[in-house]
Amino acid sequence: MKGTIWIGLLWTICCISCTKKESLDYEKQPLNRIRTYQVKNSQQQLLGAIDNHNNTITVLIPYYFKGDFLLGEVKLDEGARMYDASGAEILYNEGLEPLAVGDKARYTVESADGMKRTYTLLQKILPYPNVLEIAIAGVVSGTALIRKPVFGRLTITGNFESTSKLAKFSFTNKATGEVHTNYMSIFSVLPAANYTMLADISPEAKAGTYTVQMEHQGRQVSLPDLELYYQRPWVPMFSSSSSYAPGDTIIFAVNRQVPADDQYATVFTGLKNLYMKIGASAGNANLPTDFPQSLINTKISMQIVSSSANEVRALFPDIPAGIYLGAYTAYGNTPAGGRYYAAPEYGICFYGDFDERTNWGNDVFIASQIYSAGGFTVKPKQ
């Protein structure tokens, strides 16, 4: 009997000891926790699930969430302070900085006595329950391959059930296996019985044939294969009020007036050389006085300062000062109309040589001045 009592007493002492230890651990718990995380710009209450063991905050975002960013607000332990990933203090009472949907974030909370804890905010999008179904405007259902110019636009309709523009596209080159995730961006998503998405192909995309996967708000779908090709640059003509001095920067930018019209999807890909030619009318009537005959229809090299697929910057060459008159060229509403692909008979014109990626070759006309009595003014060299 005494043995039984003794064992019971030991068990009671152990329990008291354990309870006391747990109580002491709880009392020592540093006040460096995020108590609540809430998204302010949601149509319904949207709370983050806080895990203080793994130091994570998980936000489950419904598929119909309309914003591109989360506007979060938090409550902390009393006396605690909050810092972003760079170590800058966050004035959390005013709300957190906007966080793009899909991105991670790290927040450090410091108690009044200097104990720190770093949380990782995770986002998970809850997909719409139905399969994502899409169609591409102008493309017959079941088409296996679509040809589109680089810098073109796709009009995609589907049951997106959200105006979020945070779609992701993965392009896999069928010849090389290279994967590109930056070849497509969303211009807009408009609601209707069937939502309409306008998706732009990057001007930096490379020509080739690609398989394309799309993800939108947690749902994935395959697009028809895309064959991308280049179209030679269409650059607006320079106005008669243009005025440059040798050494000034002149800009050649492709004109994408009508993004949905593939004729306007043009690029500067593969530009090797840029130069000017100056043509003369009968008796050199369009040229400044004493213009040297040796420069007529001669390639005058221009230094390229910077070059991208949709813009080239170069230095205006050293040519005699004066007013240069330009010839009239038949007007065309699109690049196929002739004005932008045919050099005028005389005046200042700009040309380029392109590498083998494009098959455009050399001596390709890029731009000239608009015909007018005003002419193109070249200022004296500084």
C-alpha positions as CSV (number, residue, x, y, z in Angstrom):
1,M,0.0,0.0,0.0
2,K,2.8,2.4,0.9
3,G,4.5,1.6,-2.4
4,T,1.3,2.5,-4.2
5,I,1.0,5.8,-2.3
6,W,4.7,6.6,-3.0
7,I,4.3,6.0,-6.7
8,G,1.2,8.2,-6.8
9,L,3.0,10.9,-5.0
10,L,5.9,10.8,-7.4
11,W,3.5,11.0,-10.4
12,T,1.8,14.0,-8.8
13,I,5.1,15.7,-8.3
14,C,6.2,15.0,-11.9
15,C,2.9,16.4,-13.2
16,I,3.3,19.6,-11.1
17,S,6.9,19.9,-12.3
18,C,5.8,19.5,-16.0
19,T,3.0,22.0,-15.6
20,K,5.2,24.5,-14.0
21,K,7.9,24.1,-16.8
22,E,5.3,24.6,-19.5
23,S,4.0,27.7,-17.7
24,L,7.5,29.1,-17.4
25,D,8.1,28.5,-21.2
26,Y,4.9,30.3,-22.0
27,E,5.8,33.2,-19.8
28,K,9.1,33.5,-21.6
29,Q,7.5,33.5,-25.0
30,P,8.9,36.6,-26.7
31,L,6.3,39.2,-27.9
32,N,7.5,39.2,-31.5
33,R,4.5,37.7,-33.3
34,I,2.1,38.7,-36.0
35,R,-1.3,38.3,-34.4
36,T,-3.5,38.8,-37.5
37,Y,-3.0,39.4,-41.3
38,Q,-5.9,40.7,-43.4
39,V,-6.2,41.7,-47.0
40,K,-8.0,45.1,-47.1
41,N,-8.8,45.2,-50.9
42,S,-10.8,42.0,-51.1
43,Q,-14.5,41.8,-51.8
44,Q,-14.9,39.5,-48.8
45,Q,-12.9,39.0,-45.6
46,L,-9.6,37.5,-46.5
47,L,-7.3,36.5,-43.6
48,G,-3.9,34.9,-43.6
49,A,-3.3,31.7,-41.8
50,I,-0.5,32.3,-39.4
51,D,1.8,29.4,-38.4
52,N,4.0,30.6,-35.5
53,H,5.9,27.2,-35.5
54,N,7.1,27.5,-39.1
55,N,6.8,31.3,-39.2
56,T,4.6,31.5,-42.3
57,I,1.5,33.4,-43.3
58,T,-0.5,31.7,-46.0
59,V,-3.1,33.7,-47.9
60,L,-5.6,31.7,-50.0
61,I,-6.7,33.9,-52.8
62,P,-10.1,33.2,-54.5
63,Y,-10.0,32.9,-58.3
64,Y,-12.3,35.9,-58.7
65,F,-10.0,38.2,-56.9
66,K,-9.8,41.3,-59.1
67,G,-6.7,43.1,-57.9
68,D,-3.2,42.8,-59.1
69,F,-1.9,43.5,-55.7
70,L,-2.6,42.6,-52.1
71,L,-3.1,45.5,-49.6
72,G,-2.4,43.9,-46.3
73,E,-2.7,45.1,-42.7
74,V,-1.4,43.4,-39.6
75,K,-1.7,43.5,-35.8
76,L,1.4,42.6,-33.7
77,D,2.2,41.7,-30.2
78,E,2.2,44.7,-27.9
79,G,5.4,46.8,-28.2
80,A,6.7,44.9,-31.2
81,R,8.1,46.6,-34.3
82,M,8.2,45.3,-37.9
83,Y,10.8,45.4,-40.7
84,D,10.9,44.6,-44.4
85,A,13.4,42.3,-46.1
86,S,15.9,45.2,-46.5
87,G,15.8,46.0,-42.8
88,A,13.7,49.2,-43.1
89,E,11.1,49.6,-40.4
90,I,7.5,49.3,-41.6
91,L,4.9,51.7,-40.2
92,Y,2.4,48.9,-40.2
93,N,-0.4,51.0,-38.6
94,E,-0.6,52.7,-42.0
95,G,-0.9,49.4,-43.9
96,L,1.8,47.3,-45.6
97,E,3.3,48.1,-49.0
98,P,1.3,46.6,-52.0
99,L,2.4,43.1,-52.8
100,A,1.9,41.7,-56.3
101,V,-0.5,38.7,-56.4
102,G,1.7,35.5,-56.5
103,D,4.8,37.1,-54.9
104,K,6.4,36.1,-51.6
105,A,7.3,38.5,-48.9
106,R,9.4,38.4,-45.7
107,Y,8.6,40.4,-42.6
108,T,10.7,40.5,-39.4
109,V,9.0,41.3,-36.1
110,E,11.1,42.4,-33.1
111,S,9.9,42.4,-29.6
112,A,10.5,45.3,-27.2
113,D,13.5,43.4,-25.7
114,G,15.1,42.7,-29.1
115,M,14.0,39.2,-29.9
116,K,13.4,38.7,-33.6
117,R,11.2,36.4,-35.7
118,T,11.0,36.4,-39.5
119,Y,7.8,35.4,-41.3
120,T,7.4,34.3,-44.9
121,L,4.1,35.3,-46.6
122,L,2.9,32.7,-49.1
123,Q,0.1,33.0,-51.6
124,K,-2.0,30.2,-53.0
125,I,-4.7,30.9,-55.6
126,L,-7.8,28.8,-55.3
127,P,-8.8,27.9,-58.9
128,Y,-12.2,28.2,-60.4
129,P,-13.7,24.7,-60.3
130,N,-14.4,24.4,-64.0
131,V,-11.7,23.6,-66.6
132,L,-10.3,26.7,-68.3
133,E,-11.6,26.8,-71.9
134,I,-10.3,29.4,-74.4
135,A,-10.6,30.4,-78.0
136,I,-8.4,32.7,-80.1
137,A,-10.0,35.3,-82.3
138,G,-9.6,34.7,-86.0
139,V,-8.4,31.1,-85.5
140,V,-10.6,28.2,-86.3
141,S,-11.2,25.8,-83.4
142,G,-8.8,22.8,-83.6
143,T,-6.1,24.7,-85.5
144,A,-2.8,23.2,-84.5
145,L,-0.4,26.1,-85.6
146,I,-0.8,29.9,-85.6
147,R,1.5,32.2,-87.4
148,K,2.0,35.6,-85.6
149,P,4.6,38.3,-86.0
150,V,6.9,39.2,-83.1
151,F,5.3,42.2,-81.3
152,G,1.9,41.1,-82.4
153,R,-1.2,40.6,-80.2
154,L,-3.5,37.7,-79.5
155,T,-7.2,38.2,-78.6
156,I,-8.1,35.3,-76.3
157,T,-11.7,34.6,-75.1
158,G,-12.5,32.2,-72.3
159,N,-14.2,31.5,-69.0
160,F,-11.6,33.4,-67.0
161,E,-14.2,34.5,-64.4
162,S,-11.7,37.2,-63.3
163,T,-10.2,40.4,-64.7
164,S,-6.8,39.6,-63.2
165,K,-3.9,40.3,-65.7
166,L,-1.5,38.0,-63.8
167,A,-1.5,35.2,-66.4
168,K,1.7,33.3,-67.0
169,F,2.8,32.0,-70.4
170,S,5.5,29.4,-71.0
171,F,7.0,29.2,-74.6
172,T,9.1,26.1,-75.4
173,N,11.1,26.3,-78.7
174,K,10.3,23.1,-80.6
175,A,13.7,23.0,-82.2
176,T,16.0,23.8,-79.3
177,G,13.9,23.0,-76.2
178,E,14.6,26.5,-74.7
179,V,11.9,27.7,-72.4
180,H,10.9,31.4,-72.2
181,T,8.5,32.8,-69.7
182,N,8.8,36.5,-70.8
183,Y,7.5,36.3,-74.3
184,M,3.9,37.3,-73.6
185,S,2.2,39.9,-71.3
186,I,-1.4,40.8,-70.7
187,F,-2.7,44.2,-71.9
188,S,-6.2,43.8,-70.5
189,V,-8.9,41.4,-69.4
190,L,-12.5,42.5,-70.0
191,P,-15.5,40.9,-68.4
192,A,-18.5,39.6,-70.4
193,A,-20.4,36.3,-70.9
194,N,-17.0,35.2,-72.2
195,Y,-14.1,37.2,-70.9
196,T,-11.7,38.8,-73.4
197,M,-8.0,38.9,-72.8
198,L,-5.6,40.9,-75.0
199,A,-2.1,39.3,-74.9
200,D,0.9,41.0,-76.4
201,I,3.9,39.1,-77.8
202,S,7.2,40.8,-76.6
203,P,9.2,42.7,-79.3
204,E,12.2,40.8,-77.8
205,A,10.8,37.4,-78.6
206,K,12.8,35.3,-81.1
207,A,11.4,33.9,-84.3
208,G,10.7,30.2,-84.2
209,T,8.0,27.6,-83.5
210,Y,6.8,27.2,-79.9
211,T,4.5,25.1,-77.8
212,V,2.7,27.5,-75.4
213,Q,1.2,26.8,-72.0
214,M,-0.9,29.4,-70.2
215,E,-1.8,29.7,-66.5
216,H,-4.4,32.0,-65.2
217,Q,-5.5,32.2,-61.5
218,G,-4.4,28.6,-60.9
219,R,-5.8,27.0,-64.0
220,Q,-3.7,25.9,-67.0
221,V,-4.4,25.4,-70.7
222,S,-2.5,24.7,-73.9
223,L,-2.6,27.2,-76.7
224,P,-2.1,26.1,-80.3
225,D,1.6,26.1,-81.4
226,L,2.8,29.6,-82.3
227,E,5.2,30.2,-85.2
228,L,6.7,33.6,-84.6
229,Y,8.3,35.6,-87.5
230,Y,9.9,39.0,-87.9
231,Q,8.5,41.9,-89.9
232,R,10.9,44.7,-91.1
233,P,10.6,47.9,-89.1
234,W,8.0,50.5,-89.9
235,V,9.2,53.8,-88.6
236,P,7.2,57.1,-89.0
237,M,8.7,59.6,-91.3
238,F,10.4,62.6,-89.7
239,S,8.5,65.9,-89.8
240,S,9.5,68.9,-91.9
241,S,10.2,70.7,-88.6
242,S,13.0,68.2,-87.7
243,S,16.2,69.9,-86.8
244,Y,19.5,68.2,-85.9
245,A,23.1,69.0,-85.5
246,P,26.0,66.5,-86.0
247,G,26.3,64.5,-82.8
248,D,22.7,64.9,-81.8
249,T,20.8,61.7,-80.9
250,I,18.2,60.7,-83.4
251,I,15.6,58.1,-82.5
252,F,14.0,55.5,-84.8
253,A,11.0,53.9,-83.0
254,V,8.7,51.3,-84.6
255,N,5.1,52.6,-84.9
256,R,2.6,50.1,-83.5
257,Q,-0.4,52.3,-84.1
258,V,-3.0,49.4,-84.3
259,P,-1.7,46.6,-82.0
260,A,-4.5,44.2,-83.2
261,D,-3.4,44.6,-86.8
262,D,-0.5,42.3,-87.5
263,Q,0.8,44.6,-90.3
264,Y,2.0,47.0,-87.6
265,A,3.9,44.4,-85.6
266,T,7.4,45.2,-86.7
267,V,10.9,45.1,-85.1
268,F,14.5,46.1,-85.4
269,T,15.9,42.7,-84.8
270,G,19.3,42.0,-86.2
271,L,20.3,45.5,-87.1
272,K,24.1,45.6,-87.9
273,N,24.7,48.9,-89.5
274,L,22.8,52.2,-89.8
275,Y,23.6,54.9,-92.3
276,M,22.2,57.9,-94.2
277,K,22.0,58.6,-97.9
278,I,21.2,62.0,-99.4
279,G,19.7,62.0,-102.9
280,A,19.6,65.0,-105.2
281,S,17.0,66.3,-107.6
282,A,17.8,67.8,-111.0
283,G,20.5,70.4,-110.6
284,N,20.8,69.5,-106.9
285,A,18.0,72.0,-106.2
286,N,17.0,70.3,-102.9
287,L,20.5,70.5,-101.4
288,P,22.2,73.3,-99.5
289,T,24.5,75.6,-101.5
290,D,27.9,74.1,-102.2
291,F,26.9,70.6,-101.1
292,P,29.8,68.3,-102.1
293,Q,28.9,66.1,-105.1
294,S,30.9,63.2,-103.5
295,L,28.3,62.8,-100.7
296,I,25.3,62.4,-103.1
297,N,23.9,58.8,-102.7
298,T,26.9,57.8,-100.6
299,K,26.5,55.8,-97.5
300,I,27.2,58.0,-94.5
301,S,27.8,55.8,-91.5
302,M,25.9,56.6,-88.2
303,Q,27.0,55.5,-84.8
304,I,24.4,53.4,-83.0
305,V,24.1,54.5,-79.4
306,S,21.6,51.9,-78.3
307,S,19.5,49.3,-80.0
308,S,16.4,47.2,-79.0
309,A,13.7,45.4,-80.9
310,N,11.5,48.4,-81.0
311,E,13.8,51.4,-80.8
312,V,17.2,52.4,-82.1
313,R,19.2,55.5,-81.0
314,A,22.0,56.8,-83.1
315,L,24.2,59.9,-83.6
316,F,23.3,62.3,-86.4
317,P,26.2,62.3,-88.9
318,D,28.5,65.1,-89.8
319,I,26.9,66.6,-92.9
320,P,26.9,70.2,-94.2
321,A,24.5,72.6,-92.4
322,G,21.4,73.8,-94.3
323,I,17.9,72.9,-95.4
324,Y,17.4,69.6,-97.3
325,L,14.2,69.2,-99.2
326,G,12.5,65.8,-99.5
327,A,10.6,64.1,-102.3
328,Y,7.0,63.1,-102.2
329,T,6.2,59.4,-101.8
330,A,2.8,57.9,-102.3
331,Y,0.9,57.6,-99.0
332,G,0.0,54.2,-97.5
333,N,-2.1,53.5,-94.5
334,T,-0.2,50.4,-93.5
335,P,3.4,49.2,-94.0
336,A,2.2,47.4,-97.1
337,G,1.1,50.7,-98.6
338,G,4.5,51.6,-100.1
339,R,5.3,54.9,-98.4
340,Y,7.3,53.2,-95.6
341,Y,9.1,50.6,-97.6
342,A,10.1,52.7,-100.7
343,A,12.7,55.4,-100.4
344,P,11.8,58.7,-102.0
345,E,13.8,59.8,-105.1
346,Y,15.7,62.5,-103.2
347,G,16.2,64.0,-99.8
348,I,17.6,62.6,-96.5
349,C,17.0,58.9,-96.1
350,F,18.1,56.3,-93.5
351,Y,19.0,52.7,-94.2
352,G,20.1,49.6,-92.3
353,D,21.9,46.3,-92.8
354,F,20.4,43.3,-91.1
355,D,21.9,40.0,-90.2
356,E,20.8,36.5,-91.3
357,R,18.1,36.1,-88.6
358,T,15.7,38.2,-90.7
359,N,16.5,37.5,-94.3
360,W,16.0,41.2,-95.0
361,G,19.6,41.7,-96.2
362,N,21.4,45.1,-96.6
363,D,20.4,48.6,-97.7
364,V,17.0,48.3,-96.2
365,F,15.1,51.6,-96.2
366,I,14.0,52.6,-92.7
367,A,12.8,56.2,-92.8
368,S,13.0,59.6,-94.4
369,Q,11.6,63.1,-94.0
370,I,8.0,63.9,-94.8
371,Y,7.7,65.9,-98.1
372,S,7.1,69.6,-97.5
373,A,8.3,72.9,-98.6
374,G,9.9,73.3,-95.1
375,G,12.6,70.8,-95.6
376,F,14.9,69.0,-93.1
377,T,17.1,71.5,-91.1
378,V,20.7,70.5,-90.3
379,K,22.3,72.8,-87.8
380,P,26.0,73.7,-87.8
381,K,28.3,71.4,-85.9
382,Q,28.8,72.5,-82.3
